[in-house]
Amino acid sequence: MRDELLLETIERYLAGSMNADERRAFEQLRMENAELDQRVIEHQQFVDILKHYGERVELESRLNAIHSEIDVHTLVEEATERPAWIVQLWRNHHSKISVAASIAIFAILGTLFVTGSLSTKSGYEEMVREVGKLRSDLSKGKYAKVTTPVRTPVTSDRYRGTGFAITSGGLIATNYHVIYRADSVYVQNYAGRAFKAKVVFTDANSDVAILKITDTAFRELGAIPYTFKKSESDLAENVFTYGYPQDSPVYGDGRITSQNGFDNDSVDYQISVPLNPGNSGGPLLDSRGNIIGIVKAKQAQMEGAHFASKSSYLLAALDSLAADSNSKKPALNSKNTLSGLSRPLQIKKLQNYVFLVKVYAKN
Amino acid sequence: MNKQIKTSAPTDSEIVFGILNNSESAIKRLYVAYFPMVLQLIVNNNGTADDAKDIYQEAIIVLYNKIKKGDFELNSKLKTFLYSVCRRLWLKRLSQMSRYGGDLKDFQEFVPVEEEVEDQHERNLQFGKMQSALGLLGEPCKTIIEDFYINNKSMQDICERFGYTNADNAKTQKYKCLQRLKKLFFQQK
């Protein structure tokens, strides 16, 4: 109870509601009594905190009232820094842009792929992929690129390739992919005479096909000037080919750049001979005039990287042909009349034995 | 990029005198004039509009108290002072939330205001304690204390409001309430 009275006194003192005498007496007491003085100060401080707290609460509610009148949303719009319009465009529409870009990329790649003009400009990854694709095409025997549809409307043959004589009796070697779509096949010699031929053997795996000229007009060829090499040729060996990428024969030479084709395919050589569609099925010869392979594919993705099936697979094909048909194995020429000749002379002798293969197909 | 938001600002002395005279409109004009500036600072530095409101109101309170205390010297513009306080407060807030990337995008000049911000921080702690003490106090004590000490109501008013038969009962009640409030307040860390 005493404490309560004391507090009331202190409050009256602080509020200034004491009369002069009372006040003087209280101040006297305060000076004498340190404990009382302490109480007064403490109480004053506490009440100040309370008052300030009250003011603060009141001020805050006033500020909130003011704030509620402000259109904050519009201000935020204004205050937010606008990024460059291109960034905004991206932020607002990036999903649409991405879709559009993907479609565009697919369209472009698709067009390039279909038209076959996907060039070496594409990156390494892409190249590997496309190589892989071509590799699988190889195994399926799809060779649209190498045996192009013929443009001239005069002839109705759809695909063209090259073939070369194995025997003087009219066995012609070419690529499987040249003739696999064929309804009928004709071979045309250097002089421009065409003979009907039939396919007697195919091996999709090594891409070798053997045709037999069945035309009655066909006369036996002279002695084959070249021989077939059984062993593998060496890396960097000088090689050449001769074929019909166009109506007139084309010569090309280069070197063996790898003893394996793509994906380390040991069926093939990789060669640096310039090739064009229509070269497929042509002979690949070394400088001494040995057939060492059958020109096969132009790899669109790799500049100067072309491929040829090794002659050993051709020989194997001949073996299987003999086994299948139960006939005698065709006698291969063993006398090479090309070696030692200059290249133009070699070609001159060769030209009678290399044929333009014309393939007629339904569609 | 440093576009400044244009506002028709009242003059500084208008505001200072207005606040000293408890003018309601002075605070309002002050508030409206510089809020966009602070909003710009906050929203462009990882904050939201609500963050801006909190920070800005705190800065206004700092300024208000400084003016009320009478020691506000116009050695910087009110605008610069407010901006500096908000900047300081926001830096503190950002580092508390560990969202501070070490790079604040500034839009205005600023002056050092560490002292003011520290004082404000102390006061906030005190008010926080008072708020929770009052909260724990419960009714009718809370209202009696608020009416008497904050709203400056007379004991007579309080008697009538709470239906005390005489002023002595009310006084006793008020005394008990105050003792409890003090206890609650000082108990807090």
Interface residues (C-beta under 8 A of the other chain):
Chain A: D3 E4 L7 E8 F46 V47 I49 L50 K51 H52 Y53 G54 E55 R56 L59 E60 R62 L63 N64 I66 H67 I70 V72 H73 L75 V76 E78 A79 T80 E81
Chain B: M1 I5 E24 I27 K28 Y31 V32 F35 P36 L39 Q40 V43 N44 A49 K53 Q57 I60 I61 Y64 R123 Q126 F127 M130 Q131 L134 I145 E146 Y149 I150 N151 K171 T172 Y175 L178 K182 F185
